């Protein structure tokens, strides 16, 4: 594939150049693990250096989806939102919460993505991962799932996941998805972002503390805290990785000073910023 601008492969639209390869099949994974230092899915929870990265980058597009009754298997590079739409068309319930999440199946596994009371761990039947040179099939109880986290590390390459869903009707599923979409549109910004920057603090959203600290609308260069949802940092089209990181650090400092709370980042930083 050669050199690419990584910002074009992220929802935030920030990131410099790197040597990259597209991964379209699980057969490529063993070689990728020896030749690539960074694995990138749909790029929805990442902040990449403006200078790019020196490591070769594997862009995961293993997107095969197989349906067998209520059992669904998806490659790790498949779009999570597209998978939810396909399940809806077939009357398969369980992934309604994923209808507006733009990440990949693999990324969802690594961070145990979720929304509206549902999450990846609650519907996963198996996760396949290349680890220590071999492919392993793990039960959910072996994946170390927690709130927006898992036991998958930097040396792992999730290749796919199986889901066990339940029968419903497309009409009922679509009604739930429409309601979730309506709620997202009311509470989440539409600009370029990397999603929520921080994890919840216990049962309280990080956005609550950021808002109470008076940080909505605060800006560093082209990066600003969303006026609609304080948990999002928006790129106005001119933001650099340094702008985004400076603003993130300001938020952390203000919340720590006002509330004595240390926020835990949900985003992954790639490269030197």
C-alpha positions as CSV (number, residue, x, y, z in Angstrom):
1,X,0.0,0.0,0.0
2,X,2.9,2.4,0.7
3,X,2.8,5.6,2.7
4,X,-0.5,7.1,3.7
5,X,-1.8,10.0,5.7
6,X,-3.3,8.3,8.8
7,X,-5.7,11.1,9.5
8,X,-7.7,9.9,6.6
9,X,-8.3,6.6,8.4
10,X,-9.6,8.2,11.7
11,X,-12.9,9.7,12.8
12,X,-11.0,12.6,14.3
13,X,-9.2,13.5,11.0
14,X,-5.8,14.0,12.7
15,X,-2.6,12.1,12.0
16,X,0.6,12.2,9.9
17,X,2.1,9.7,7.5
18,X,3.2,6.1,7.9
19,X,4.0,3.1,5.9
20,X,0.8,1.0,5.9
21,X,-0.6,-2.3,4.7
22,X,-4.3,-3.2,4.4
23,X,-5.2,-6.5,6.1
24,X,-8.1,-8.3,4.4
25,X,-7.8,-11.9,5.6
26,X,-6.8,-13.7,8.8
27,X,-4.1,-15.5,6.8
28,X,-2.1,-12.2,6.7
29,X,-2.1,-11.7,10.5
30,X,1.0,-13.8,11.4
31,X,3.2,-11.8,9.0
32,X,1.5,-8.5,10.1
33,X,2.4,-9.2,13.7
34,X,6.1,-9.5,12.8
35,X,6.2,-6.5,10.4
36,X,3.8,-4.0,11.8
37,X,4.0,-2.1,15.1
38,X,0.5,-0.5,15.0
39,X,-2.9,-2.1,14.3
40,X,-5.6,0.3,13.3
41,X,-9.3,-0.5,12.9
42,X,-11.8,2.1,12.0
43,X,-9.8,4.7,13.9
44,X,-12.6,6.0,16.1
45,X,-11.0,6.1,19.5
46,X,-7.4,7.1,18.5
47,X,-5.3,10.3,18.5
48,X,-2.3,10.0,16.1
49,X,0.7,12.2,16.1
50,X,0.9,14.9,13.4
51,X,4.4,13.6,12.6
52,X,2.9,10.1,11.9
53,X,4.6,7.0,13.2
54,X,7.8,5.3,12.4
55,X,6.3,1.8,12.8
56,X,4.5,0.2,9.9
57,X,0.7,0.3,10.3
58,X,-1.7,-2.5,9.7
59,X,-5.1,-1.2,8.7
60,X,-7.6,-3.9,9.5
61,X,-10.3,-4.6,6.9
62,X,-11.1,-8.3,7.7
63,X,-14.8,-7.7,7.2
64,X,-16.5,-11.1,6.4
65,X,-19.8,-11.6,8.2
66,X,-21.5,-15.1,8.4
67,X,-25.0,-15.8,9.6
68,X,-26.1,-19.2,10.9
69,X,-29.5,-19.0,12.6
70,X,-29.1,-16.8,15.7
71,X,-25.3,-17.3,15.5
72,X,-23.3,-14.5,13.8
73,X,-19.6,-14.4,13.1
74,X,-17.9,-11.2,12.1
75,X,-14.3,-10.4,11.1
76,X,-12.6,-7.9,13.3
77,X,-12.4,-5.2,10.6
78,X,-16.2,-5.2,10.0
79,X,-18.0,-2.0,10.9
80,X,-20.0,-2.5,14.1
81,X,-22.8,-0.2,13.0
82,X,-23.1,-2.1,9.7
83,X,-23.2,-5.4,11.5
84,X,-26.0,-4.0,13.7
85,X,-27.9,-3.0,10.5
86,X,-27.5,-6.4,9.0
87,X,-28.7,-8.1,12.1
88,X,-31.8,-5.8,12.1
89,X,-32.6,-6.8,8.5
90,X,-32.6,-10.5,9.6
91,X,-34.6,-9.9,12.7
92,X,-31.7,-10.7,15.1
93,X,-31.8,-8.8,18.4
94,X,-28.9,-8.0,20.7
95,X,-26.9,-5.4,18.9
96,X,-29.4,-2.6,18.9
97,X,-27.0,-0.6,21.1
98,X,-24.4,-0.7,18.4
99,X,-26.5,1.0,15.7
100,X,-24.7,4.4,16.0
101,X,-21.2,3.3,17.0
102,X,-18.8,3.8,14.1
103,X,-15.9,1.5,15.2
104,X,-14.9,-2.0,14.2
105,X,-15.8,-5.3,15.7
106,X,-12.2,-5.7,16.8
107,X,-12.1,-2.3,18.4
108,X,-15.4,-3.0,20.1
109,X,-13.9,-6.2,21.6
110,X,-10.7,-4.5,22.8
111,X,-12.6,-1.7,24.6
112,X,-15.8,-3.6,25.4
113,X,-17.7,-1.0,23.5
114,X,-21.3,-0.3,24.7
115,X,-24.2,2.1,24.9
116,X,-27.7,2.2,26.3
117,X,-27.1,-0.5,28.8
118,X,-25.7,-3.0,26.3
119,X,-22.1,-3.9,25.5
120,X,-19.9,-6.2,23.5
121,X,-19.3,-8.6,26.4
122,X,-23.1,-9.2,26.9
123,X,-23.6,-10.6,23.4
124,X,-20.2,-12.1,22.5
125,X,-20.0,-15.9,22.4
126,X,-16.4,-16.2,21.4
127,X,-13.5,-13.9,20.5
128,X,-10.7,-15.1,18.2
129,X,-7.3,-13.6,18.8
130,X,-3.7,-14.1,17.6
131,X,-1.6,-14.1,20.7
132,X,2.0,-15.4,21.2
133,X,2.2,-16.6,17.6
134,X,-1.0,-18.6,17.5
135,X,-4.7,-18.1,17.1
136,X,-6.8,-18.7,20.2
137,X,-10.5,-18.9,20.7
138,X,-11.6,-17.3,24.0
139,X,-14.9,-17.5,25.8
140,X,-16.1,-14.1,27.1
141,X,-15.1,-15.1,30.7
142,X,-11.5,-15.4,29.4
143,X,-11.4,-12.0,27.8
144,X,-11.0,-9.9,30.9
145,X,-14.0,-7.7,30.0
146,X,-14.8,-4.7,32.3
147,X,-16.3,-1.3,31.8
148,X,-14.8,-0.1,28.5
149,X,-11.8,-2.4,28.8
150,X,-10.7,-5.9,28.2
151,X,-7.7,-8.2,28.7
152,X,-6.5,-7.7,25.1
153,X,-3.1,-6.1,24.9
154,X,-0.8,-4.4,22.4
155,X,0.6,-7.7,21.2
156,X,-2.8,-9.2,20.4
157,X,-4.6,-9.1,17.1
158,X,-8.3,-9.8,17.4
159,X,-9.3,-11.6,14.2
160,X,-13.0,-11.9,14.7
161,X,-15.9,-12.6,17.1
162,X,-19.0,-14.8,17.3
163,X,-22.2,-13.4,18.7
164,X,-25.3,-15.3,20.0
165,X,-28.4,-13.2,19.4
166,X,-32.1,-13.8,19.7
167,X,-35.1,-13.8,17.4
168,X,-37.2,-10.7,17.0
169,X,-38.7,-8.8,14.0
170,X,-37.0,-6.1,11.9
171,X,-39.8,-3.7,12.8
172,X,-39.2,-4.1,16.6
173,X,-35.5,-3.8,16.3
174,X,-35.7,-0.8,14.0
175,X,-38.0,1.0,16.5
176,X,-35.4,0.5,19.2
177,X,-32.6,1.7,16.9
178,X,-34.6,4.8,15.9
179,X,-35.0,5.7,19.5
180,X,-31.3,5.2,20.3
181,X,-30.5,7.3,17.2
182,X,-32.9,10.1,18.3
183,X,-31.3,10.1,21.8
184,X,-27.7,10.3,20.3
185,X,-28.7,13.2,18.0
186,X,-30.0,15.1,21.1
187,X,-27.0,14.4,23.3
188,X,-23.9,13.9,21.1
189,X,-22.1,16.3,18.7
190,X,-21.9,15.6,15.0
191,X,-18.4,17.2,14.4
192,X,-15.2,15.2,13.9
193,X,-14.2,13.6,17.2
194,X,-12.7,10.5,18.7
195,X,-15.8,9.8,20.7
196,X,-15.9,10.1,24.5
197,X,-12.4,11.1,25.7
198,X,-12.7,9.7,29.2
199,X,-14.2,6.7,30.9
200,X,-16.9,7.1,33.6
201,X,-15.9,7.7,37.1
202,X,-17.8,5.0,39.0
203,X,-21.4,5.5,38.0
204,X,-20.9,9.2,37.0
205,X,-19.9,10.3,33.5
206,X,-16.7,12.2,33.0
207,X,-18.8,14.8,31.1
208,X,-20.6,15.6,34.4
209,X,-17.3,16.7,36.0
210,X,-16.1,18.5,32.9
211,X,-19.3,20.4,32.6
212,X,-19.3,21.4,36.3
213,X,-15.7,22.6,35.9
214,X,-17.0,25.1,33.4
215,X,-15.0,23.7,30.5
216,X,-17.7,23.4,27.8
217,X,-16.5,25.5,24.8
218,X,-12.9,25.7,26.0
219,X,-10.5,25.6,23.1
220,X,-6.9,24.8,22.2
221,X,-6.2,25.8,18.6
222,X,-8.7,23.9,16.4
223,X,-9.8,21.6,19.2
224,X,-12.7,22.5,21.5
225,X,-14.9,20.9,24.2
226,X,-18.3,20.2,22.8
227,X,-21.1,22.6,24.0
228,X,-23.5,19.7,23.5
229,X,-21.6,16.9,25.4
230,X,-18.6,17.9,27.5
231,X,-17.2,14.4,27.1
232,X,-16.3,15.1,23.4
233,X,-13.5,17.1,22.0
234,X,-14.3,18.4,18.5
235,X,-11.9,19.1,15.6
236,X,-13.0,22.1,13.7
237,X,-10.9,20.9,10.7
238,X,-7.7,22.8,11.7
239,X,-6.8,21.0,15.0
240,X,-3.5,19.3,15.5
241,X,-2.8,16.3,17.7
242,X,-1.0,18.7,20.0
243,X,-4.1,20.9,20.2
244,X,-6.2,17.9,21.2
245,X,-3.7,16.6,23.7
246,X,-3.2,20.0,25.3
247,X,-6.9,20.4,25.8
248,X,-7.2,16.9,27.2
249,X,-4.4,17.7,29.7
250,X,-6.2,20.9,30.7
251,X,-9.4,19.1,31.3
252,X,-7.6,16.5,33.5
253,X,-5.9,19.2,35.5
254,X,-9.0,21.3,36.0
255,X,-11.1,18.3,37.1
256,X,-8.4,17.1,39.4
257,X,-8.0,20.5,41.0
258,X,-11.8,21.1,41.5
259,X,-12.9,17.6,42.4
260,X,-9.9,15.6,43.4
261,X,-10.7,13.1,40.6
262,X,-8.2,11.6,38.1
263,X,-9.9,11.0,34.8
264,X,-9.1,7.9,32.9
265,X,-8.6,8.3,29.1
266,X,-10.7,6.2,26.8
267,X,-8.7,7.3,23.7
268,X,-5.5,5.6,22.5
269,X,-2.6,7.8,21.6
270,X,-0.4,6.6,18.7
271,X,3.1,8.2,18.1
272,X,5.0,10.9,19.8
273,X,2.9,14.1,20.4
